[in-house]
Amino acid sequence: MKRFALLIAALFLAATSVTAAEIRGAWTASASADEDAGRMYLQITRNRSNNGQTMLRSSFTGLTDSQIHSVTQVPVSFKLVREAGTLTFDGTFRQGSGAGQFVFAPDAGFVNTLRSLDLSTEGSGKQKNRDLDEQLLQMAIHDVSSSFIRGMQAEGYRGSLDDYFSMRIHRVTPELVRELRLLGYDKISSDDLVSSQIHRVTPQYIREMRAAGQPRLSLEELTGMRIHRATPEFIAELRELGYTNLDSDSS
């Protein structure tokens, strides 16, 4: 019985330490312009791959505006704490620009949370654990949290982990889905939803297009018009010139 208990304990320890390895790399950062104050462009570099995005400065702990905008080079140490794990950044900042090294410590408990949401995190072959840690790193950077996943599932979007990645990266949220539904767009596929946001078919754009005289366009048609740079102002101007029978093909 004692041997059996030790075996169970060993298996539990192995399961919870799957993502114990740290991931290291380099970072650079630059403060956004005055019109977009409160944001910072962060770029992560490792294994010849780059990952950059604009993030709220408030997402980080231990980093102040005075450090970021110091006229002399100052050492910094700050963190990005996410459900998937924690990134710790060390380096320097001067006049809005920074650089240094980072370490990512994955949170093994988040793997169990994902599994409870019916999401597979399985890697393959000898790289299985490393692949999983890489997934968790990307989830931490893009803040793919369990609350976000549950929110999308509650709106009817039950997909793969890649689907939630894509939605998060392209700013698809449960709030967006509900707003589109109020505008008459329901049961949108995840691919169409992501495509619409890649091309910035926002609820505001839809409302402005309707006000310009285009009330019955599908989301696909609106996406096509956005791709071809059809603006509400352009539609309104055409109508003033007498072109009243416009459709998405003629515009």
LUMZA-930659 format. One line per 4 residues: number of its first residue (from 1); for each residue x, z, y of C-alpha. Coordinates in nm, 4 decimals, padded with zeros to 6 digits. Example, Ala and Ser with C-alpha at 12.3 -4.5 7.8 and 13.67 -1.06 7.14 Angstrom:
REM residues 2
1 = 01.2300 00.7800 -00.4500  01.3670 00.7140 -00.1060
REM end
This chain:
REM residues 251
1 = 00.0000 00.0000 00.0000  00.2844 00.0882 00.2389  00.4568 -00.2426 00.1644  00.1310 -00.4275 00.2350
5 = 00.0921 -00.2465 00.5688  00.4470 -00.3389 00.6672  00.3774 -00.7024 00.5784  00.0658 -00.7075 00.7962
9 = 00.2599 -00.5508 01.0839  00.5361 -00.8099 01.0487  00.2863 -01.0968 01.0518  00.1176 -00.9550 01.3615
13 = 00.4522 -00.9212 01.5383  00.5425 -01.2800 01.4515  00.2090 -01.4076 01.5778  00.2371 -01.2274 01.9103
17 = 00.5991 -01.3262 01.9705  00.5547 -01.7004 01.9232  00.6131 -01.7665 02.2911  00.8842 -01.5099 02.3557
21 = 01.1458 -01.7654 02.4658  01.2082 -01.8115 02.8365  01.2107 -02.1527 03.0032  01.4593 -02.2138 03.2823
25 = 01.4984 -02.4807 03.5480  01.5513 -02.5557 03.9156  01.3146 -02.5580 04.2124  01.2959 -02.6886 04.5659
29 = 01.0305 -02.6099 04.8236  00.9315 -02.7094 05.1753  00.6775 -02.5543 05.4092  00.3867 -02.7753 05.5113
33 = 00.3436 -02.9017 05.8666  00.1604 -02.6936 06.1248  -00.1687 -02.8743 06.0612  -00.1558 -02.7619 05.6988
37 = -00.0133 -02.4153 05.7559  -00.0365 -02.1730 05.4687  00.0750 -02.4288 05.2111  00.4061 -02.5148 05.0533
41 = 00.5256 -02.8136 04.8520  00.6985 -02.6881 04.5370  00.8931 -02.9080 04.2981  01.0013 -02.7928 03.9528
45 = 01.2870 -02.9728 03.7764  01.3952 -02.9316 03.4158  01.5110 -03.1587 03.1332  01.5210 -03.4569 03.3719
49 = 01.1519 -03.4175 03.4534  01.0017 -03.3334 03.7908  00.6725 -03.1666 03.8681  00.5681 -03.1299 04.2300
53 = 00.2551 -03.0203 04.4099  00.1337 -02.8573 04.7288  00.0311 -02.4961 04.6742  -00.1035 -02.2090 04.8808
57 = 00.1761 -01.9782 04.9884  -00.0553 -01.6882 04.9092  -00.0255 -01.7874 04.5409  00.3249 -01.6398 04.5423
61 = 00.4221 -01.2746 04.5601  00.7385 -01.1522 04.7311  00.7803 -01.4478 04.9689  00.7206 -01.4087 05.3446
65 = 00.6864 -01.6533 05.6335  00.9867 -01.4935 05.8026  01.2002 -01.5718 05.4967  01.0721 -01.9293 05.4751
69 = 01.1382 -02.0029 05.8426  01.4567 -01.8006 05.8863  01.7062 -01.9758 06.1157  01.9865 -01.8654 05.8838
73 = 01.9989 -01.9018 05.5069  01.8429 -01.5977 05.3384  01.8220 -01.5003 04.9692  01.4728 -01.4881 04.8181
77 = 01.3189 -01.3675 04.4940  00.9485 -01.4327 04.4426  00.6960 -01.4857 04.1643  00.4017 -01.7009 04.0620
81 = 00.1896 -01.4863 03.8320  -00.0647 -01.6757 03.6241  -00.2696 -01.6032 03.3158  -00.0477 -01.8357 03.1103
85 = 00.2709 -01.6613 03.2193  00.4965 -01.5735 03.5122  00.7466 -01.7892 03.6979  01.0233 -01.5949 03.8724
89 = 01.2102 -01.7845 04.1459  01.5531 -01.6934 04.2848  01.7350 -01.8855 04.5545  01.7510 -01.9256 04.9303
93 = 01.5361 -02.0437 05.2219  01.6271 -02.1755 05.5658  01.4087 -02.3357 05.8336  01.1216 -02.4125 05.5985
97 = 01.3231 -02.5477 05.3057  01.4295 -02.3621 04.9922  01.6012 -02.4181 04.6583  01.7196 -02.2257 04.3566
101 = 01.6560 -02.1477 03.9906  01.3448 -02.0284 03.8088  01.2623 -01.8567 03.4810  00.9240 -01.8855 03.3103
105 = 00.8083 -01.6080 03.0767  00.5025 -01.7261 02.8764  00.2182 -01.4849 02.8040  00.1602 -01.4846 02.4288
109 = -00.1790 -01.3200 02.4706  -00.3104 -01.6238 02.6571  -00.2710 -01.8302 02.3402  -00.5297 -01.6120 02.1667
113 = -00.7602 -01.6508 02.4664  -00.7363 -02.0291 02.4392  -00.8106 -02.0161 02.0685  -01.1179 -01.8032 02.1379
117 = -01.2347 -02.0910 02.3607  -01.1971 -02.3336 02.0655  -00.8907 -02.4988 02.2171  -00.5973 -02.6032 02.0029
121 = -00.2462 -02.5216 02.1228  -00.0662 -02.6433 01.8124  00.2638 -02.8209 01.8557  00.4374 -03.0152 01.5811
125 = 00.7410 -02.9815 01.3564  01.0440 -02.7779 01.4572  00.9468 -02.8033 01.8222  00.6139 -02.6276 01.7680
129 = 00.6967 -02.3094 01.9575  00.8876 -02.4911 02.2292  00.5987 -02.7378 02.2762  00.3611 -02.4451 02.3150
133 = 00.5830 -02.2801 02.5754  00.5975 -02.6083 02.7679  00.2183 -02.6265 02.7602  00.1931 -02.2742 02.8958
137 = 00.4407 -02.3580 03.1725  00.2260 -02.6497 03.2862  -00.0877 -02.4370 03.2644  00.0782 -02.1734 03.4821
141 = 00.1931 -02.4265 03.7420  -00.1516 -02.5872 03.7666  -00.3430 -02.2597 03.7223  -00.5446 -02.3721 03.4201
145 = -00.7040 -02.0345 03.3599  -00.9615 -01.9106 03.1119  -01.2111 -01.8583 03.3965  -01.1721 -02.2231 03.4995
149 = -01.2178 -02.3428 03.1405  -01.5221 -02.1211 03.0871  -01.6685 -02.2438 03.4141  -01.6346 -02.6082 03.3109
153 = -01.7726 -02.5329 02.9650  -02.0745 -02.3650 03.1262  -02.1385 -02.6905 03.3144  -02.1379 -02.8840 02.9860
157 = -01.7747 -02.9975 02.9704  -01.6296 -02.9028 02.6341  -01.3152 -03.1023 02.5824  -00.9530 -03.0735 02.4801
161 = -00.6824 -02.8830 02.6602  -00.5648 -03.2163 02.8060  -00.9129 -03.2713 02.9527  -00.8977 -02.9395 03.1376
165 = -00.5459 -03.0173 03.2566  -00.6648 -03.3457 03.4039  -00.9667 -03.1860 03.5688  -00.7583 -02.9090 03.7232
169 = -00.4872 -03.1429 03.8494  -00.7428 -03.3691 04.0177  -00.9438 -03.0840 04.1731  -01.2495 -03.1087 03.9506
173 = -01.4247 -02.7711 03.9597  -01.7541 -02.6211 03.8413  -01.8567 -02.6059 04.2088  -01.7967 -02.9802 04.2449
177 = -02.0074 -03.0528 03.9357  -02.2949 -02.8477 04.0744  -02.2729 -03.0150 04.4152  -02.2750 -03.3617 04.2581
181 = -02.5735 -03.2592 04.0488  -02.7625 -03.1634 04.3648  -02.6859 -03.5118 04.4976  -02.8451 -03.6638 04.1868
185 = -02.5377 -03.7246 03.9728  -02.5875 -03.5474 03.6406  -02.4294 -03.5792 03.2966  -02.1161 -03.7462 03.4322
189 = -01.8491 -03.8063 03.1698  -01.5265 -03.6151 03.2192  -01.3344 -03.9433 03.2600  -01.5714 -04.0672 03.5327
193 = -01.5624 -03.7291 03.7005  -01.1822 -03.7286 03.7124  -01.1700 -04.0942 03.8238  -01.4082 -04.0237 04.1104
197 = -01.1855 -03.7448 04.2385  -00.8644 -03.9442 04.1973  -01.0185 -04.1922 04.4418  -01.1626 -03.9168 04.6664
201 = -01.5327 -03.9772 04.6085  -01.6195 -03.6386 04.7491  -01.9703 -03.5051 04.8110  -01.9002 -03.5497 05.1812
205 = -01.8149 -03.9181 05.1272  -02.1368 -03.9647 04.9290  -02.3456 -03.8064 05.2034  -02.1802 -04.0196 05.4707
209 = -02.2351 -04.3383 05.2685  -02.6024 -04.2506 05.2302  -02.6328 -04.1852 05.6011  -02.4776 -04.5289 05.6614
213 = -02.7551 -04.6897 05.4532  -02.6251 -04.6837 05.0960  -02.8604 -04.4336 04.9287  -02.8786 -04.5502 04.5673
217 = -02.5241 -04.6142 04.4541  -02.4012 -04.4848 04.1214  -02.0858 -04.2751 04.1072  -01.9079 -04.5702 03.9463
221 = -02.0145 -04.7987 04.2323  -01.9020 -04.5437 04.4898  -01.5668 -04.5174 04.3168  -01.5307 -04.8962 04.3297
225 = -01.6154 -04.8984 04.7005  -01.3638 -04.6204 04.7649  -01.0944 -04.8144 04.5778  -01.1612 -05.1159 04.8015
229 = -01.1538 -04.8978 05.1143  -01.5198 -04.9317 05.2049  -01.5908 -04.6541 05.4520  -01.9203 -04.5280 05.5975
233 = -01.8052 -04.6597 05.9347  -01.7465 -05.0058 05.7883  -02.0921 -05.0100 05.6252  -02.2591 -04.8966 05.9483
237 = -02.0757 -05.1648 06.1456  -02.1878 -05.4372 05.9033  -02.5469 -05.3224 05.9406  -02.5197 -05.3382 06.3176
241 = -02.4060 -05.6986 06.2767  -02.7214 -05.7747 06.0775  -02.5960 -05.7420 05.7202  -02.8678 -05.5133 05.5869
245 = -02.8915 -05.6227 05.2228  -02.5615 -05.4786 05.1129  -02.4724 -05.3786 04.7611  -02.1509 -05.2486 04.6135
249 = -02.0352 -05.6008 04.5188  -02.0991 -05.7540 04.8612  -01.9270 -05.4734 05.0467
REM end
